[in-house]
Amino acid sequence: MYPPLRLHGLFALITIVIRATDGEDRYVGVGDNTILDCDEAKHQPGITSVEWFCRSCSSLGTVKDSRVAVYTPELGATPLIHPSRIRLESPSYSLYISALETGDTGTWYCRVDGRNKPISAYHVKVTDVPSTPGKPLVMSFSSRTVKLSWAPPLNIHSSPILEYVIRVRNGEDTDWADSETVPSENNSTVYSVIGLKPFNVYSFRVSAVNGVGQSPESEESYYMITLREVPSGKPTITSAHNTSSDSIYLAWEPPHPSTLHGEFLGYQLSYRSRDAEKSNVTKIKIKGPNVSQYTIKNLSVFTQYLVSLEVVNPEGYGPATTVVVMTDEGGIDN
Protein backbone atom coordinates (compact mmCIF):
# COMPACT_ATOMS: atom_id res chain seq x y z
CA MET A 1 0.00 0.00 0.00
CA TYR A 2 1.47 3.28 -1.10
CA PRO A 3 1.32 6.15 1.46
CA PRO A 4 -0.91 9.07 0.53
CA LEU A 5 0.71 12.00 -1.20
CA ARG A 6 1.21 14.97 1.13
CA LEU A 7 0.35 18.27 -0.50
CA HIS A 8 1.47 21.63 0.80
CA GLY A 9 -0.82 24.31 2.21
CA LEU A 10 -4.17 24.98 0.63
CA PHE A 11 -3.44 22.84 -2.45
CA ALA A 12 -4.71 19.82 -0.52
CA LEU A 13 -8.20 21.36 -0.47
CA ILE A 14 -8.40 22.39 -4.11
CA THR A 15 -10.60 20.49 -6.59
CA ILE A 16 -9.55 20.59 -10.23
CA VAL A 17 -12.41 21.37 -12.64
CA ILE A 18 -12.12 20.07 -16.21
CA ARG A 19 -14.68 21.17 -18.77
CA ALA A 20 -15.78 18.58 -21.30
CA THR A 21 -14.31 20.69 -24.11
CA ASP A 22 -10.85 20.94 -22.49
CA GLY A 23 -8.10 18.59 -23.53
CA GLU A 24 -7.23 16.42 -26.49
CA ASP A 25 -9.40 13.59 -27.84
CA ARG A 26 -7.27 10.46 -28.04
CA TYR A 27 -8.77 7.43 -29.84
CA VAL A 28 -6.93 4.19 -29.12
CA GLY A 29 -7.88 0.65 -30.10
CA VAL A 30 -8.57 -1.89 -27.38
CA GLY A 31 -5.38 -3.77 -26.50
CA ASP A 32 -3.14 -1.01 -27.87
CA ASN A 33 -0.77 1.24 -25.93
CA THR A 34 -0.59 5.01 -25.53
CA ILE A 35 1.62 7.65 -23.90
CA LEU A 36 0.13 10.75 -22.26
CA ASP A 37 2.49 13.70 -21.85
CA CYS A 38 2.35 16.00 -18.87
CA ASP A 39 3.28 19.17 -20.75
CA GLU A 40 3.09 21.30 -17.63
CA ALA A 41 5.90 19.36 -15.97
CA LYS A 42 8.33 19.46 -18.89
CA HIS A 43 11.45 21.56 -18.34
CA GLN A 44 10.17 22.71 -14.96
CA PRO A 45 12.84 22.53 -12.24
CA GLY A 46 12.17 21.86 -8.59
CA ILE A 47 9.03 19.78 -9.02
CA THR A 48 7.78 18.45 -5.70
CA SER A 49 4.90 16.30 -7.02
CA VAL A 50 3.22 15.11 -10.20
CA GLU A 51 -0.12 13.33 -10.04
CA TRP A 52 -2.03 11.54 -12.80
CA PHE A 53 -5.78 11.07 -12.50
CA CYS A 54 -8.56 9.45 -14.50
CA ARG A 55 -12.15 10.63 -14.40
CA SER A 56 -15.01 8.27 -15.32
CA CYS A 57 -12.75 5.27 -15.95
CA SER A 58 -14.93 2.26 -15.18
CA SER A 59 -11.86 0.02 -15.09
CA LEU A 60 -10.88 1.87 -11.90
CA GLY A 61 -14.20 1.05 -10.26
CA THR A 62 -15.54 4.61 -9.94
CA VAL A 63 -16.91 7.45 -12.03
CA LYS A 64 -15.09 9.98 -9.87
CA ASP A 65 -11.51 11.18 -10.21
CA SER A 66 -9.12 8.38 -9.32
CA ARG A 67 -5.44 8.95 -8.73
CA VAL A 68 -3.55 6.41 -10.82
CA ALA A 69 0.12 7.41 -10.50
CA VAL A 70 2.29 9.85 -8.54
CA TYR A 71 5.80 11.22 -8.47
CA THR A 72 7.55 12.69 -5.47
CA PRO A 73 11.28 13.01 -4.86
CA GLU A 74 10.91 10.67 -1.89
CA LEU A 75 8.90 7.91 -3.63
CA GLY A 76 10.02 8.41 -7.20
CA ALA A 77 7.59 7.50 -10.01
CA THR A 78 4.97 5.17 -8.59
CA PRO A 79 1.87 3.67 -10.24
CA LEU A 80 -0.98 3.36 -7.75
CA ILE A 81 -3.40 1.30 -9.89
CA HIS A 82 -2.78 -1.51 -12.41
CA PRO A 83 1.04 -1.45 -12.11
CA SER A 84 1.23 -4.18 -14.76
CA ARG A 85 -0.34 -1.80 -17.31
CA ILE A 86 0.44 1.71 -16.05
CA ARG A 87 3.91 3.23 -15.77
CA LEU A 88 4.92 6.78 -14.89
CA GLU A 89 8.04 7.78 -16.76
CA SER A 90 10.75 9.82 -15.08
CA PRO A 91 12.00 12.48 -15.64
CA SER A 92 9.43 13.21 -18.42
CA TYR A 93 6.45 12.45 -16.11
CA SER A 94 4.61 10.99 -19.10
CA LEU A 95 2.09 8.26 -18.34
CA TYR A 96 2.50 5.02 -20.32
CA ILE A 97 -0.64 2.83 -20.50
CA SER A 98 -0.43 -0.58 -22.12
CA ALA A 99 -3.09 -3.12 -23.20
CA LEU A 100 -5.87 -0.57 -23.03
CA GLU A 101 -9.31 -1.81 -22.00
CA THR A 102 -12.68 -0.30 -22.89
CA GLY A 103 -13.03 0.60 -19.21
CA ASP A 104 -10.02 2.92 -19.58
CA THR A 105 -12.21 5.32 -21.54
CA GLY A 106 -12.28 8.58 -19.59
CA THR A 107 -10.50 11.88 -19.00
CA TRP A 108 -6.87 11.44 -17.96
CA TYR A 109 -5.01 14.48 -16.65
CA CYS A 110 -1.90 15.42 -14.72
CA ARG A 111 -1.45 17.93 -11.91
CA VAL A 112 1.91 19.43 -10.96
CA ASP A 113 2.70 20.54 -7.40
CA GLY A 114 -1.01 20.52 -6.61
CA ARG A 115 -1.64 23.65 -8.65
CA ASN A 116 -5.11 24.69 -9.64
CA LYS A 117 -4.29 25.86 -13.15
CA PRO A 118 -4.62 24.68 -16.76
CA ILE A 119 -3.43 21.09 -16.96
CA SER A 120 -2.64 18.45 -19.59
CA ALA A 121 -5.87 16.52 -20.18
CA TYR A 122 -6.71 13.72 -22.61
CA HIS A 123 -10.15 12.39 -23.37
CA VAL A 124 -9.04 8.82 -23.99
CA LYS A 125 -11.60 6.87 -25.99
CA VAL A 126 -10.80 3.18 -26.25
CA THR A 127 -12.42 1.83 -29.39
CA ASP A 128 -13.66 -1.72 -29.73
CA VAL A 129 -16.43 -3.62 -31.47
CA PRO A 130 -19.89 -2.82 -30.07
CA SER A 131 -21.46 -4.82 -27.29
CA THR A 132 -24.15 -7.33 -28.24
CA PRO A 133 -27.49 -5.98 -29.52
CA GLY A 134 -30.77 -7.15 -28.04
CA LYS A 135 -32.76 -10.15 -29.20
CA PRO A 136 -34.64 -9.36 -32.44
CA LEU A 137 -38.42 -9.28 -32.14
CA VAL A 138 -40.91 -9.87 -34.95
CA MET A 139 -43.10 -6.78 -35.45
CA SER A 140 -45.04 -8.00 -38.48
CA PHE A 141 -44.76 -10.54 -41.27
CA SER A 142 -46.26 -11.76 -44.51
CA SER A 143 -45.62 -14.78 -46.72
CA ARG A 144 -42.20 -13.49 -47.85
CA THR A 145 -41.25 -10.59 -45.54
CA VAL A 146 -40.54 -10.22 -41.82
CA LYS A 147 -40.15 -6.86 -40.08
CA LEU A 148 -37.73 -7.04 -37.13
CA SER A 149 -36.73 -4.66 -34.36
CA TRP A 150 -34.09 -4.91 -31.62
CA ALA A 151 -32.42 -2.89 -28.89
CA PRO A 152 -29.10 -1.26 -29.85
CA PRO A 153 -25.87 -2.25 -28.08
CA LEU A 154 -25.49 -0.81 -24.59
CA ASN A 155 -21.95 0.29 -25.46
CA ILE A 156 -20.62 1.31 -28.86
CA HIS A 157 -17.07 1.65 -27.41
CA SER A 158 -16.34 5.09 -28.84
CA SER A 159 -17.11 4.12 -32.43
CA PRO A 160 -20.57 4.84 -33.90
CA ILE A 161 -22.72 2.03 -35.27
CA LEU A 162 -22.49 1.90 -39.07
CA GLU A 163 -24.93 -0.92 -39.76
CA TYR A 164 -26.33 -4.18 -38.49
CA VAL A 165 -25.98 -7.68 -39.90
CA ILE A 166 -29.06 -9.89 -39.71
CA ARG A 167 -28.52 -13.64 -39.78
CA VAL A 168 -31.50 -15.51 -41.25
CA ARG A 169 -31.95 -19.19 -40.42
CA ASN A 170 -34.51 -21.30 -42.30
CA GLY A 171 -35.68 -24.33 -40.32
CA GLU A 172 -35.50 -25.41 -36.69
CA ASP A 173 -32.59 -27.85 -36.90
CA THR A 174 -30.32 -26.19 -39.43
CA ASP A 175 -26.86 -24.95 -38.47
CA TRP A 176 -26.48 -21.22 -37.90
CA ALA A 177 -23.17 -21.40 -39.74
CA ASP A 178 -25.07 -22.30 -42.90
CA SER A 179 -27.60 -19.48 -42.59
CA GLU A 180 -27.78 -16.39 -44.78
CA THR A 181 -26.54 -12.97 -43.63
CA VAL A 182 -28.14 -9.69 -44.70
CA PRO A 183 -26.49 -6.27 -44.08
CA SER A 184 -28.92 -3.53 -43.10
CA GLU A 185 -26.67 -0.81 -44.65
CA ASN A 186 -27.74 1.73 -41.98
CA ASN A 187 -27.82 2.06 -38.19
CA SER A 188 -31.59 1.78 -37.78
CA THR A 189 -32.73 -0.88 -35.31
CA VAL A 190 -35.72 -1.79 -37.51
CA TYR A 191 -35.29 -3.85 -40.66
CA SER A 192 -37.51 -5.80 -43.06
CA VAL A 193 -36.05 -9.07 -44.28
CA ILE A 194 -37.42 -9.82 -47.73
CA GLY A 195 -37.22 -12.73 -50.15
CA LEU A 196 -38.32 -15.38 -47.65
CA LYS A 197 -40.23 -18.53 -48.52
CA PRO A 198 -43.93 -18.91 -47.73
CA PHE A 199 -44.96 -21.22 -44.90
CA ASN A 200 -41.40 -21.72 -43.66
CA VAL A 201 -39.98 -21.59 -40.14
CA TYR A 202 -37.43 -18.81 -39.55
CA SER A 203 -35.37 -17.41 -36.69
CA PHE A 204 -32.98 -14.47 -36.61
CA ARG A 205 -29.86 -13.08 -34.93
CA VAL A 206 -28.42 -9.58 -35.13
CA SER A 207 -24.90 -8.18 -34.75
CA ALA A 208 -23.76 -4.54 -34.80
CA VAL A 209 -20.92 -3.14 -36.92
CA ASN A 210 -18.84 -0.07 -36.16
CA GLY A 211 -15.53 1.24 -37.47
CA VAL A 212 -13.62 -1.38 -35.48
CA GLY A 213 -15.56 -4.47 -36.48
CA GLN A 214 -18.58 -6.65 -35.80
CA SER A 215 -20.08 -7.39 -32.39
CA PRO A 216 -21.02 -10.83 -31.09
CA GLU A 217 -24.38 -12.02 -32.36
CA SER A 218 -27.50 -11.44 -30.32
CA GLU A 219 -29.65 -14.08 -28.74
CA GLU A 220 -31.77 -15.74 -31.42
CA SER A 221 -35.35 -14.60 -31.95
CA TYR A 222 -38.35 -16.75 -31.27
CA TYR A 223 -39.33 -19.05 -34.13
CA MET A 224 -41.94 -17.75 -36.56
CA ILE A 225 -43.70 -19.14 -39.64
CA THR A 226 -44.29 -17.02 -42.73
CA LEU A 227 -47.82 -16.92 -44.11
CA ARG A 228 -49.15 -19.33 -46.72
CA GLU A 229 -49.56 -18.67 -50.42
CA VAL A 230 -51.42 -20.65 -53.08
CA PRO A 231 -49.23 -23.44 -54.45
CA SER A 232 -46.87 -22.60 -57.29
CA GLY A 233 -45.98 -26.16 -58.29
CA LYS A 234 -47.79 -28.51 -60.65
CA PRO A 235 -48.21 -32.25 -60.27
CA THR A 236 -46.49 -34.33 -62.95
CA ILE A 237 -48.86 -36.70 -64.75
CA THR A 238 -46.95 -39.91 -65.39
CA SER A 239 -49.74 -41.95 -67.01
CA ALA A 240 -53.04 -41.05 -68.71
CA HIS A 241 -54.96 -43.58 -70.82
CA ASN A 242 -58.36 -45.17 -71.22
CA THR A 243 -59.12 -48.40 -69.49
CA SER A 244 -62.45 -48.97 -71.26
CA SER A 245 -64.92 -47.18 -73.43
CA ASP A 246 -66.18 -45.13 -70.48
CA SER A 247 -63.19 -44.79 -68.11
CA ILE A 248 -59.80 -43.05 -67.98
CA TYR A 249 -56.91 -43.91 -65.69
CA LEU A 250 -54.61 -41.16 -64.39
CA ALA A 251 -51.37 -41.47 -62.35
CA TRP A 252 -49.12 -38.64 -61.13
CA GLU A 253 -46.32 -37.45 -58.87
CA PRO A 254 -46.70 -34.48 -56.51
CA PRO A 255 -44.81 -31.23 -57.03
CA HIS A 256 -41.71 -30.41 -54.99
CA PRO A 257 -42.59 -29.63 -51.33
CA SER A 258 -40.99 -26.17 -51.62
CA THR A 259 -43.75 -25.18 -54.08
CA LEU A 260 -46.69 -26.13 -51.84
CA HIS A 261 -46.54 -22.93 -49.69
CA GLY A 262 -48.93 -24.38 -47.12
CA GLU A 263 -50.38 -27.61 -45.75
CA PHE A 264 -50.79 -30.12 -48.58
CA LEU A 265 -54.51 -31.02 -48.47
CA GLY A 266 -54.72 -33.06 -51.68
CA TYR A 267 -55.76 -32.48 -55.28
CA GLN A 268 -58.56 -31.23 -57.43
CA LEU A 269 -59.19 -33.24 -60.60
CA SER A 270 -61.27 -31.58 -63.34
CA TYR A 271 -62.47 -32.98 -66.67
CA ARG A 272 -64.78 -32.17 -69.57
CA SER A 273 -65.20 -33.39 -73.10
CA ARG A 274 -63.09 -31.43 -75.53
CA ASP A 275 -66.13 -30.11 -77.40
CA ALA A 276 -68.04 -29.03 -74.28
CA GLU A 277 -68.23 -25.49 -72.93
CA LYS A 278 -65.58 -24.55 -70.39
CA SER A 279 -68.28 -24.09 -67.82
CA ASN A 280 -69.45 -27.64 -68.30
CA VAL A 281 -66.68 -29.17 -66.20
CA THR A 282 -66.79 -31.83 -63.54
CA LYS A 283 -64.59 -31.38 -60.46
CA ILE A 284 -63.51 -34.08 -58.05
CA LYS A 285 -61.82 -33.40 -54.71
CA ILE A 286 -59.11 -35.94 -53.90
CA LYS A 287 -58.30 -35.69 -50.23
CA GLY A 288 -54.89 -36.56 -48.87
CA PRO A 289 -51.45 -35.83 -50.30
CA ASN A 290 -50.53 -39.51 -50.60
CA VAL A 291 -53.01 -40.34 -53.36
CA SER A 292 -51.20 -40.78 -56.67
CA GLN A 293 -53.76 -42.32 -59.05
CA TYR A 294 -57.43 -42.12 -59.94
CA THR A 295 -59.86 -43.69 -62.43
CA ILE A 296 -62.58 -41.50 -63.92
CA LYS A 297 -65.70 -43.54 -64.77
CA ASN A 298 -69.07 -43.15 -66.51
CA LEU A 299 -67.64 -41.21 -69.42
CA SER A 300 -68.95 -41.04 -72.99
CA VAL A 301 -67.76 -43.61 -75.47
CA PHE A 302 -64.98 -42.73 -77.89
CA THR A 303 -64.73 -39.13 -76.71
CA GLN A 304 -61.77 -36.86 -76.18
CA TYR A 305 -61.50 -35.41 -72.68
CA LEU A 306 -59.44 -32.61 -71.21
CA VAL A 307 -58.26 -33.79 -67.81
CA SER A 308 -56.62 -31.34 -65.38
CA LEU A 309 -55.00 -31.88 -62.00
CA GLU A 310 -53.91 -29.26 -59.43
CA VAL A 311 -52.71 -29.38 -55.83
CA VAL A 312 -54.67 -27.79 -52.99
CA ASN A 313 -53.61 -26.03 -49.77
CA PRO A 314 -55.68 -23.87 -47.37
CA GLU A 315 -55.03 -20.80 -49.52
CA GLY A 316 -56.36 -22.33 -52.71
CA TYR A 317 -55.37 -24.17 -55.86
CA GLY A 318 -52.09 -24.34 -57.72
CA PRO A 319 -51.57 -24.24 -61.47
CA ALA A 320 -53.09 -27.13 -63.37
CA THR A 321 -51.43 -29.84 -65.39
CA THR A 322 -53.71 -30.79 -68.33
CA VAL A 323 -53.69 -33.79 -70.67
CA VAL A 324 -55.99 -34.96 -73.50
CA VAL A 325 -57.25 -38.55 -73.26
CA MET A 326 -59.80 -40.39 -75.41
CA THR A 327 -62.08 -43.17 -74.21
CA ASP A 328 -62.12 -46.44 -76.10
CA GLU A 329 -64.51 -47.39 -78.84
CA GLY A 330 -67.67 -49.07 -77.66
CA GLY A 331 -68.90 -52.53 -78.65
CA ILE A 332 -71.09 -53.10 -81.78
CA ASP A 333 -74.78 -53.73 -81.06
CA ASN A 334 -76.48 -56.53 -83.11
Summary of the structure (lengths in Angstrom):
residues: 334
radius of gyration: 38.6
end to end distance: 126.3
largest distance: 139.8
contacts: 1000
relative contact order: 0.11
helix: 6%
strand: 42%
